[in-house]
Every structure is written in structure tokens, then in C-alpha cells.
Amino acid sequence: MVNDKEKLLEQLTGVDSSKLNYYVELKKRTEEVLKQNSRLEILHQLTHDINIDMSIQDILERAFTKLPQALPCDFLGLATIRGEQLVLKAMMPRDFCQVDRFPHHAPSWQVIRAQKAGVFDPQPSYRSHLRHNPAYPEQLREIAIAPMFERSDVIGALLVGSVMKPAYSEAELSFVQHLADQLAISIQNARLYKQVSRAKKEWEETFKAVTDPIILIDTDYNVLLHNDRLPPELMEIWSRGLTDKCHDRLHGLKRPCRDCPVEEVKRTLQPASLRTQTDSGLLFDLTYYPVLNEESQLVAITVFMKDVTQKTKLEAQLVHSAKLAALGEMAAGVAHELNSPMTVIIGTAQMLVREIQGGKGLGNIEELEDIFNCGVRCKRIIQNLLTFSRQDQAPVTDTDLNAEARRVLSLIKYQINRSQIRILEHLDPDLPKLAANGPQIQQVLTNFLVNARDALNSQERDDKVIEVSTTQRVQENKRWVVLSVRDNGCGIAQENLSKIFTPFYTSKEATKGTGLGLSVCLGIAESHNGRIEVESKLGQGSTFSLVLPLENP
């Protein structure tokens, strides 16, 4: 009886009702906490699952597989701002719908302008710009949209849709905003990763494209990186190396090289250089550049190798050319010195001849005439040498090509005859004069003759002949004169004919040629509006012809 009364009192006072409401509220809050924990766990998992090398579609696909555990999600889309348009960049499912463009009254634009998440009815969108795929039987009935930020700028919007209604409370909308923030960070990281990867790839391609060898080593002489540009000789040593030490890879040494520039770089933190020569004679300039970190500490050294073999040879040839030029100046000076005593010798001999002819000592006239003739010959040689040495000073005048050829032959004939070479002259007596720089013509002919002599000296034959000729030619309605030198020497290989006018190219020994002669001759010919023609057969001989117009424009 007492128990029944107590129960009746509890019902009348509502004690049971309070307990029930309390437990219902507690259960509801517990479910909310569990759901919130689940959402946080999903965000945490997404943070770890999304890789920086993923595309936006991959990131969205990964998020779509996790979201249904936290909130209703039948559609997930990501729209980005491109210029003044909003473009649906990616969505899941991939073929759920189609959007050509978002009009400015679309909910996504409203969220972007307000910079605040919201829940919308998608039906107006279906009527204006959203086309549903009939393969999915149900259309979206509610959609939550959250802005995506990059720093303080809105870069797009995240769209989460459901076929249920209502689907999204304030708590779900808050979660969608957190998800949008997280995805925005992931997309930014992916974009930055692509930029860094592209920059790294460009740097690596540039590094490998450099034709000179580049090697990166650490402060312990270990090779960290190189661009595979070593010459074959060094590559062979490189492949035999047993360690990654630079002295082992480059020089085959077990210990660092003596006076290695690496030590100087480590001590001074300044670039250092070294010139080294391989067994085959290749010369390399090695420059060591320090690589410093933000604290100005040495972390690596870049070794730049430059093959200077050809450069060094050119420098030596230029020095040799300078010596030849100095020798030419000396010859001019000697000629001037000899000119005065030759004049005295000739004058004295002439006086003696007159005295003898006038009375006494008639038997010595022939000897004195020899003295006179030799003196005249010496004076003529000296005059020709002086004329040759003044080639840059002489103006363009009416020039007798035959006379210039004879002057050159008088200077060089003796040297060529000493080599057991016959010189044949076929000079056209009717050759007209032309406007030219005489001494420069002499220089061209001298070069032709010297080259012909050298070509014949390399041959073992009894009949060595050089033929010098002048002719006239009519071509292209123009009159030309041709000065040619033909020899029956070694000839020139067909593949080398295109190289003979290249500066510093020579087929002679280093002590016999600079490779400048024919390139200078070509310049002289072109300055006269002419050209140089070459005919040659290997083993049979060559013909070099200076072709000049009779009437310069």
C-alpha cells in the first residue's frame, strides 16, 4: 500500500518525467560528441591520406569515401574561380551532373561573395544551370556550400549535397566549412608541390644540358651529383672508381690530390681554380665554387670543368702570329738599313765602270758589271720587301697583275727552287690593268705559293712543278682577271675543302702553319669584290685562283 502511494506521488510530481528527459538529453549529447569525434577523426585521416602529389580529383575522391561516416553525402563538388568565372573543377560521383557555368545568382556565388557557408535548396539550380544525370534516380534535395580560402582570398567553394531533406544542421555546416578549409590547404600544398617539382625538373634539365662537366661534391670529397658530360677519357677513369670520392672518380687516386683546391675553398669560402692535363693531352680548367647555407656555412662545392685544349692552342697560334708580325716589322727595318749601303755600292760601281771605260783597266769591266748587277738585284729585292711590308698603307690603284706576280716570284723563287721545285710562268701579256691594292695581291700570291711548296715537299716525286698563270675570263656578262697557282702536290681531301678558309684551320704541322693565311686571303679577295676558287684532287694536286673583276662597282 505504501509503495503504491509513493509511485502515485512520483507520477503526480513528475519526478519520473525529469529523469527520462535527463537521460534522453544525455544520450543525445553523447551521440553528438561521438559524431563530432568521428568528424574530427575523419578530418585527421584525410590530412594523412591526402598526398601532396595528388590531383584535385584524387583529393576529392579520397574525401568522398570518408564523408558518409560523418554526415549525409550523396554528392561532393569543388568549384574554383578562374578569372571572372566559377568552374566546377571536380566532383564525386564524376558523372552525377553537368554544369557549364555558374550564373552570378547561383548559391555558390552567393557564398563566395558573403564569404560565409550556407545551406540551400538545389531545385532552382536544376532549373537554371544544373543538369542531373538520369542514371542517378534521385536528385539532390539539399546542398551545403562553404567558401574555400587561400589566406584572406576566396579561391572557390566546396559543395556537399544530399538526397534527403533536412540534411544539414548548423553542426554539419560547421563541419563542411572545416572540411573546405582542410581541402583548401591540401590543394595549395599540391599546387606548391607541382611548382617546386617543375622548378626542380627545369633545374635538372638545365644542369644536364650544360655541355661542360659539372660535379657537386660535399666537404668530404664525396660526389653528390654530376651531369654526365665527362669526355670519354675521364669517363673511363670515372667508371673504374671504387668509391664516390672525387679524387678516385676523376684521377684514380686513393687520397685527395696534392694542393687540392677543396681545402682552399674550405679555408677561405671563396672560389678556387686549377688547370690540369690528362694523359692524352687534354687541358681542363677546374673552378671550385662554394655552396653556403643560410648560416654562411659550407655545405657543398660545385666543380665546373672547362675543356680549354682548343682555346690554349688558339692562344699559342695567336702568339705565333704575333711573332710573325714582329718578324715582318724587323724585316722591313732590315730592308731600310740595307737600302742605303746598297745605294752606295751601286753608285761606286757605276763610277768605276765609267772610269775604266774612259781609260784604264778595261779587263775588270765584267767583274764590276757583276757587282753592279748584283747590287741592282739586291736593291730590287729590298724594294719588293719594303713594298710587301707596307701592304696596309698602299691605296687601290691601277695595278698590273703580271708585274705584281713577278715581284713576288723574285722574292720567293729562290726558296722554292731550293726545294727542287720548278716554277713555270704563263702570264698573259695582254692582261689589262685593274683597280687593286698591289701589296695585298702580293700577299695572296705569296700564300698560294708557300702552300703549293709545302704540298709538294710532302710528296716523294722527281718532277715537282708549280705553275703561275694569269688569264682573262668573261662570266655573267662581266670581265674578270684570274691569277692562278697550280701544283702537282698532295691535294686536299674533299671533306676538308669546306674548312680551308676557316680561321686557324691548318693541315700542316704546328711549327709550319697558323691557319690564318687562306682566311686572310679570302678577306682580301672579298674586299676587292672578288673570290677565291679552289680545285683539288687528293694525290693529284690543287689549283688556287684569285678571281677579280676588271671593273669594280
Secondary structure, 3 states (H helix, E strand, C coil): CHHHHHHHHHHHHCHHHHHHHHHHHHHHHHHHHHHHHHHHHHHHHHHHHCCCCCCHHHHHHHHHHHHHHCCCCCEEEEEEEECCEEEEEEEECCCCEEECCCCCCCHHHHHHHHCCCEEECCHHHHHHCEEECCCCCCCCCEEEEEEEEECCEEEEEEEEEECCCCCCCHHHHHHHHHHHHHHHHHHHHHHHHHHHHHHHHHHHHHHHHCCCCEEEECCCCEEEEECCCCCHHHHHHHHHCCCCEHHHHHHCCCCCCCCCHHHHHHHHCCCEEEEEECCCCCEEEEEEEEEECCCCCEEEEEEEEEECHHHHHHHHHHHHHHHHHHHHHHHHHHHHHHHHHHHHHHHHHHHHHHHHHHCCCHHHHHHHHHHHHHHHHHHHHHHHHHHHHCCCCCCCEEECHHHHHHHHHHHHHHHHHHCCCEEEEEECCCCCCEEECHHHHHHHHHHHHHHHHHHHHCCCCCCCEEEEEEEEEEECCEEEEEEEEEECCCCCCHHHHHHCCCCCCCCCCCCCCCCCHHHHHHHHHHHCCCEEEEEEECCCEEEEEEEEECCCC
